Amino acid sequence: MKQTLIITVFSLAMSASSVFGQTIQSQHDHAGHNHAMPGMTKASEVTQAGPHGGSLKQTGNLQIETIVSQGGLQMFVYDRAGQPVSVDQGRGAVSVRVEGNAKRYRYDLLPDGKGALTAPVNLSQLAGRQIDVDVQLVGMKASGGNVVSFNEVAAVPASEQQLAAAAIARQKICPVSGKPLGSMGDPVAVDVNGQKLYVCCAGCVNAVKSNPTKYAAGRPQITITTATQADAAAIAAQKVCPVMDEPLGGMGTPIKVMVGDKPIYLCCKGCIKKIQAEPAKYLAMVYGKGEGSTATASAVPPGTEQVREGIFKVVAADAPFIAAQKKCPVMDEPLDAMGGPYKVNAAGKAIYICCPGCAKKIAAEPQKWLAVLKSQGVDAPTIR
């Protein structure tokens, strides 16, 4: 099932380019032995960085730089001295296999007018996944008429948006306010010593800039005190300890834990370590539902960038809910395992899935999959 879904995802990514699309039916590799054809020059296995940031391999009197991006594959050609070689009369082909999938796909490499041979294939749905690429190039005078052949193994890089979403999902909460990232709109990036840190809103930016050392770890400050009479109203509103689900006050004076500017009241000191280990989880339990929570705390936008009918790319506001759900309910795989996460509407609730192939099952039985999440302690956010 898993392998079939990977093939489906890859096929979808490939179909985005109407110029290419012929599956290789047979390969010239048998039992791991590659039989080079006459007049074919194999590349050396020594790989280094190329001028455009790709991997550079030497073959005969040429050097080939391979660049893999979400927009496809590019090949730049240089002579031994590192000077660019014209590819205007060159042609080529690539045979691509996705990690974990035996099937290969063939795409033509053609001059792009910018000094490279290019196969403009949409690989965005394979971000973070490894691909195996066999390359053959012909028609370049500098190669002495030989066919240039080599293999490349590379990972499809994530986009800036995907990298930001992953960083937000890892950080989970604002280090200044302690609120879940995404609960006050799109998180705001702040540069701290060359690293990006995310805060819940523009109002928290100055706090980080004025004291970057304090917030550099990306986690809110946690302070612990004993509750006082001034906390009585807040204790009455919270009612129970989120760790033990026991009435506050049943084990003595409640403990007050400040996560950023948000108080969480506990039944005893024994619960403090739980808050310190997973502050975002317990903030969501105390502030994510019920009276006093904001509309955005348990709701997400429907999504505007549709990858397929009813399947949407996630945005920054989804990050805390992705972090809470963790796995695709259909495949029981991490949400980023197959190019995801993606978002689907399940009876007005957002369910996150690992690949577009899981969407049909969600659409057919939305309540079933909402119940699966519920059994795992996950409340799907409302789509507003």
C-alpha positions as CSV (number, residue, x, y, z in Angstrom):
1,M,0.0,0.0,0.0
2,K,2.8,2.4,1.0
3,Q,4.8,1.7,-2.2
4,T,1.7,2.2,-4.4
5,L,1.0,5.6,-2.8
6,I,4.6,6.7,-3.4
7,I,4.2,5.7,-7.1
8,T,0.9,7.7,-7.2
9,V,2.4,10.8,-5.7
10,F,5.4,10.6,-8.1
11,S,3.1,10.1,-11.1
12,L,1.2,13.1,-10.2
13,A,4.3,15.2,-9.9
14,M,5.5,14.0,-13.3
15,S,2.3,14.7,-15.1
16,A,2.6,18.5,-14.4
17,S,4.9,18.7,-17.4
18,S,3.1,17.9,-20.6
19,V,6.4,17.9,-22.6
20,F,7.7,14.8,-20.9
21,G,6.3,11.5,-19.7
22,Q,7.5,8.2,-21.1
23,T,8.1,5.4,-18.7
24,I,11.2,3.3,-19.2
25,Q,10.1,-0.2,-19.8
26,S,13.5,-1.8,-19.5
27,Q,16.9,-0.8,-18.2
28,H,20.3,-1.9,-19.4
29,D,21.4,-2.8,-15.8
30,H,21.1,-6.5,-14.9
31,A,21.8,-7.8,-11.4
32,G,23.5,-4.6,-10.5
33,H,26.0,-4.7,-13.5
34,N,25.9,-1.7,-15.8
35,H,27.0,-2.6,-19.3
36,A,28.3,0.5,-21.0
37,M,27.6,0.8,-24.7
38,P,30.4,1.5,-27.2
39,G,31.4,5.1,-27.5
40,M,30.0,5.9,-24.0
41,T,32.1,7.8,-21.4
42,K,31.3,7.1,-17.8
43,A,31.6,9.8,-15.2
44,S,34.0,9.5,-12.3
45,E,32.6,9.0,-8.8
46,V,34.4,12.0,-7.4
47,T,31.7,14.6,-6.6
48,Q,32.2,18.2,-5.6
49,A,30.2,21.4,-5.5
50,G,29.6,23.2,-8.9
51,P,29.5,26.9,-9.7
52,H,25.7,26.9,-9.5
53,G,25.5,25.0,-6.3
54,G,24.9,21.6,-7.8
55,S,27.0,18.5,-7.7
56,L,30.0,18.3,-10.1
57,K,31.3,15.1,-11.7
58,Q,34.1,14.6,-14.2
59,T,33.7,12.4,-17.2
60,G,36.6,12.2,-19.8
61,N,37.5,15.8,-20.7
62,L,34.2,17.3,-19.4
63,Q,32.7,18.2,-16.0
64,I,29.0,17.9,-15.6
65,E,27.1,19.9,-12.9
66,T,23.7,18.5,-11.9
67,I,21.1,20.6,-10.2
68,V,17.9,19.1,-8.8
69,S,15.2,21.5,-7.8
70,Q,11.4,21.5,-7.3
71,G,11.2,22.8,-10.9
72,G,13.1,19.8,-12.4
73,L,16.7,18.9,-13.4
74,Q,19.4,21.0,-15.0
75,M,22.8,20.0,-16.4
76,F,25.6,22.5,-16.9
77,V,28.7,21.4,-18.8
78,Y,32.3,22.6,-18.4
79,D,35.7,21.7,-19.8
80,R,38.6,20.5,-17.6
81,A,39.6,24.1,-16.8
82,G,36.1,24.8,-15.5
83,Q,35.1,27.0,-18.5
84,P,31.4,26.6,-19.7
85,V,30.8,24.4,-22.7
86,S,28.0,25.2,-25.1
87,V,25.1,22.8,-25.0
88,D,23.1,24.4,-27.7
89,Q,23.6,21.4,-30.0
90,G,23.4,18.9,-27.2
91,R,20.5,16.7,-26.1
92,G,20.0,14.2,-23.3
93,A,17.7,12.0,-21.2
94,V,17.3,11.3,-17.6
95,S,15.8,8.2,-16.0
96,V,14.4,8.9,-12.5
97,R,13.5,6.6,-9.7
98,V,12.0,7.6,-6.4
99,E,13.4,6.2,-3.2
100,G,11.5,3.0,-2.3
101,N,10.0,2.6,-5.8
102,A,11.5,0.2,-8.5
103,K,9.8,2.0,-11.4
104,R,11.7,4.5,-13.5
105,Y,10.5,7.5,-15.5
106,R,12.3,8.9,-18.6
107,Y,12.5,12.7,-19.4
108,D,14.2,14.6,-22.2
109,L,17.0,17.1,-21.5
110,L,16.8,20.0,-24.0
111,P,18.8,23.3,-24.2
112,D,17.0,26.0,-22.2
113,G,18.7,29.0,-23.8
114,K,20.5,29.8,-20.5
115,G,23.5,27.5,-20.8
116,A,22.0,24.3,-19.5
117,L,20.2,21.2,-20.6
118,T,16.9,21.1,-18.7
119,A,14.0,18.8,-17.9
120,P,11.3,21.1,-16.4
121,V,9.5,18.5,-14.3
122,N,7.3,19.5,-11.3
123,L,9.0,17.7,-8.3
124,S,7.5,19.9,-5.6
125,Q,5.4,17.0,-4.2
126,L,8.7,15.0,-3.6
127,A,10.3,17.7,-1.5
128,G,12.7,16.0,1.0
129,R,12.6,12.7,-0.8
130,Q,15.6,11.1,-2.4
131,I,15.7,10.3,-6.1
132,D,18.1,8.2,-8.2
133,V,18.9,9.7,-11.6
134,D,20.7,8.1,-14.6
135,V,21.8,10.6,-17.1
136,Q,22.9,10.3,-20.8
137,L,24.1,13.3,-22.8
138,V,24.9,13.5,-26.5
139,G,25.8,16.0,-29.2
140,M,28.5,18.0,-27.5
141,K,31.7,18.5,-29.6
142,A,33.9,18.7,-26.5
143,S,33.0,15.1,-25.7
144,G,34.6,13.8,-28.9
145,G,31.3,12.4,-30.1
146,N,30.9,10.1,-27.1
147,V,27.8,9.5,-25.2
148,V,28.3,10.9,-21.6
149,S,26.7,8.7,-19.0
150,F,26.6,9.0,-15.2
151,N,24.4,8.5,-12.1
152,E,23.3,11.0,-9.5
153,V,21.6,10.4,-6.2
154,A,20.1,13.6,-4.7
155,A,17.3,14.9,-2.5
156,V,14.6,17.2,-3.9
157,P,15.0,20.3,-1.8
158,A,12.2,21.9,0.2
159,S,10.9,25.3,-0.8
160,E,11.4,28.3,1.5
161,Q,7.7,28.1,2.4
162,Q,8.1,24.4,3.3
163,L,11.2,25.0,5.3
164,A,9.4,27.8,7.2
165,A,6.4,25.6,7.9
166,A,8.6,22.9,9.2
167,A,10.5,25.3,11.4
168,I,7.2,26.7,12.8
169,A,5.9,23.1,13.4
170,R,9.1,22.3,15.3
171,Q,9.1,25.5,17.4
172,K,5.3,25.2,18.1
173,I,4.9,28.2,20.4
174,C,5.9,31.9,20.7
175,P,8.9,32.3,23.1
176,V,7.5,35.7,24.2
177,S,3.8,35.1,24.8
178,G,3.7,31.3,25.0
179,K,0.8,31.2,22.5
180,P,0.7,28.6,19.8
181,L,2.3,29.8,16.6
182,G,-0.5,30.4,14.1
183,S,-3.1,31.3,16.8
184,M,-2.8,35.0,16.0
185,G,-2.4,34.8,12.3
186,D,0.8,34.0,10.3
187,P,3.9,33.8,12.6
188,V,6.5,36.5,12.2
189,A,10.1,35.6,11.6
190,V,12.8,37.4,13.6
191,D,16.5,37.1,12.9
192,V,18.5,36.2,16.0
193,N,22.2,35.8,15.4
194,G,21.7,34.7,11.9
195,Q,19.0,32.2,12.8
196,K,15.2,32.6,12.2
197,L,13.0,32.6,15.2
198,Y,9.2,32.8,15.0
199,V,6.9,34.8,17.2
200,C,3.1,34.8,17.2
201,C,2.6,38.4,16.1
202,A,4.3,41.7,15.4
203,G,3.8,42.9,19.0
204,C,6.4,40.3,20.1
205,V,9.1,41.3,17.7
206,N,10.6,44.1,19.8
207,A,10.8,41.9,22.9
208,V,13.0,39.5,21.0
209,K,15.2,42.2,19.4
210,S,15.7,44.0,22.8
211,N,16.8,40.8,24.5
212,P,17.8,38.2,21.8
213,T,19.8,36.0,24.3
214,K,16.7,35.5,26.4
215,Y,14.7,34.1,23.5
216,A,17.4,32.5,21.3
217,A,16.3,29.0,22.3
218,G,12.9,29.6,20.7
219,R,11.1,28.5,23.9
220,P,9.2,30.7,26.3
221,Q,10.5,31.4,29.7
222,I,8.9,29.2,32.3
223,T,8.7,30.4,35.9
224,I,7.2,28.5,38.8
225,T,5.5,30.0,41.9
226,T,2.8,29.1,44.4
227,A,-0.6,30.5,43.5
228,T,-1.9,33.3,45.7
229,Q,-5.3,34.8,46.4
230,A,-4.9,37.0,43.4
231,D,-5.1,33.9,41.2
232,A,-8.4,32.6,42.7
233,A,-10.5,33.7,39.7
234,A,-8.1,32.2,37.2
235,I,-8.0,28.9,39.2
236,A,-11.8,28.8,39.3
237,A,-11.9,29.3,35.6
238,Q,-9.4,26.6,34.8
239,K,-10.9,24.1,37.3
240,V,-8.7,21.1,36.8
241,C,-5.0,20.3,36.4
242,P,-4.3,19.6,32.7
243,V,-1.7,17.0,33.6
244,M,-3.6,14.9,36.2
245,D,-7.2,16.0,35.3
246,E,-7.7,16.5,39.1
247,P,-9.6,19.4,40.7
248,L,-7.2,22.3,41.5
249,G,-6.9,22.7,45.2
250,G,-7.5,19.0,45.9
251,M,-3.8,18.4,46.7
252,G,-3.0,21.7,48.4
253,T,-2.4,25.2,47.1
254,P,-2.1,25.0,43.3
255,I,1.2,25.6,41.6
256,K,1.3,28.5,39.2
257,V,3.5,27.9,36.1
258,M,4.0,30.9,33.8
259,V,4.7,29.9,30.2
260,G,5.6,33.2,28.6
261,D,2.8,35.4,29.7
262,K,0.3,32.6,30.1
263,P,-0.4,31.0,33.5
264,I,-1.1,27.3,33.9
265,Y,-2.3,26.0,37.3
266,L,-1.3,22.6,38.5
267,C,-2.4,20.4,41.3
268,C,1.1,19.6,42.6
269,K,4.8,20.0,42.0
270,G,5.0,16.6,40.5
271,C,3.3,17.9,37.3
272,I,5.8,20.7,36.6
273,K,8.2,18.5,34.6
274,K,5.3,17.6,32.1
275,I,4.7,21.3,31.4
276,Q,8.4,22.0,31.0
277,A,8.7,19.1,28.5
278,E,5.7,19.9,26.4
279,P,4.5,23.5,27.1
280,A,2.7,23.8,23.7
281,K,0.6,20.7,24.5
282,Y,-0.6,22.0,27.8
283,L,-1.1,25.5,26.6
284,A,-3.4,24.1,24.0
285,M,-5.3,22.1,26.6
286,V,-5.9,25.1,28.8
287,Y,-6.3,27.8,26.2
288,G,-7.2,26.0,23.0
289,K,-10.8,25.3,23.8
290,G,-13.8,26.7,25.7
291,E,-14.6,30.1,27.0
292,G,-11.9,32.7,26.7
293,S,-10.1,31.0,23.8
294,T,-9.7,33.1,20.6
295,A,-11.5,32.2,17.4
296,T,-8.1,31.4,15.7
297,A,-6.9,29.1,18.5
298,S,-9.0,26.1,17.2
299,A,-9.7,27.2,13.7
300,V,-7.7,27.4,10.5
301,P,-8.3,28.9,7.1
302,P,-9.6,26.6,4.3
303,G,-6.6,27.0,2.1
304,T,-6.2,28.8,-1.2
305,E,-3.5,26.8,-3.0
306,Q,-5.1,23.7,-4.3
307,V,-2.9,20.8,-5.4
308,R,-5.8,18.6,-6.4
309,E,-9.6,18.9,-6.1
310,G,-10.3,19.4,-2.4
311,I,-6.6,19.0,-1.3
312,F,-4.8,22.1,-0.2
313,K,-1.2,23.1,0.7
314,V,-0.8,24.0,4.4
315,V,-0.1,27.5,5.6
316,A,1.6,28.9,8.7
317,A,-1.7,28.9,10.7
318,D,-1.8,25.1,10.3
319,A,1.6,24.6,12.0
320,P,0.5,24.0,15.6
321,F,-2.2,21.6,14.5
322,I,0.2,19.7,12.3
323,A,2.5,19.4,15.3
324,A,-0.4,18.1,17.4
325,Q,-1.6,15.6,14.9
326,K,1.9,14.3,14.0
327,K,0.8,11.4,11.8
328,C,-1.5,10.8,8.8
329,P,-4.6,8.9,10.1
330,V,-4.8,6.8,6.9
331,M,-1.2,5.6,6.5
332,D,-0.1,6.1,10.2
333,E,3.0,7.7,8.7
334,P,4.7,11.1,9.7
335,L,2.9,13.9,7.9
336,D,6.0,14.9,5.9
337,A,6.9,11.3,4.9
338,M,5.5,11.5,1.3
339,G,5.8,15.2,0.4
340,G,3.1,16.4,2.8
341,P,1.5,17.6,4.9
342,Y,-1.6,18.5,2.9
343,K,-5.0,19.6,4.3
344,V,-8.4,18.3,3.5
345,N,-11.9,19.3,4.7
346,A,-13.6,16.5,6.7
347,A,-17.1,17.6,7.5
348,G,-15.9,21.1,8.3
349,K,-12.8,20.0,10.2
350,A,-9.2,20.0,8.9
351,I,-7.4,16.7,8.7
352,Y,-3.8,16.6,7.6
353,I,-2.6,13.8,5.4
354,C,0.8,12.7,4.1
355,C,0.0,12.5,0.4
356,P,-2.9,13.3,-2.0
357,G,-3.6,9.6,-2.3
358,C,-5.2,9.5,1.2
359,A,-7.8,12.2,0.4
360,K,-10.3,9.8,-1.1
361,K,-10.6,7.8,2.0
362,I,-11.1,10.9,4.1
363,A,-13.8,12.2,1.7
364,A,-15.6,8.8,1.8
365,E,-15.8,8.5,5.5
366,P,-14.9,11.8,7.2
367,Q,-16.4,10.9,10.6
368,K,-14.5,7.7,10.7
369,W,-11.1,9.4,10.4
370,L,-12.1,12.2,12.8
371,A,-12.9,9.5,15.3
372,V,-9.5,7.9,14.6
373,L,-7.9,11.2,15.5
374,K,-10.1,11.6,18.5
375,S,-9.0,8.2,19.8
376,Q,-5.4,9.5,19.5
377,G,-6.2,12.5,21.6
378,V,-6.3,14.9,18.6
379,D,-9.2,17.4,18.1
380,A,-9.2,18.5,14.5
381,P,-9.4,22.2,14.1
382,T,-12.5,23.8,12.5
383,I,-12.1,25.2,9.0
384,R,-13.3,28.8,9.2
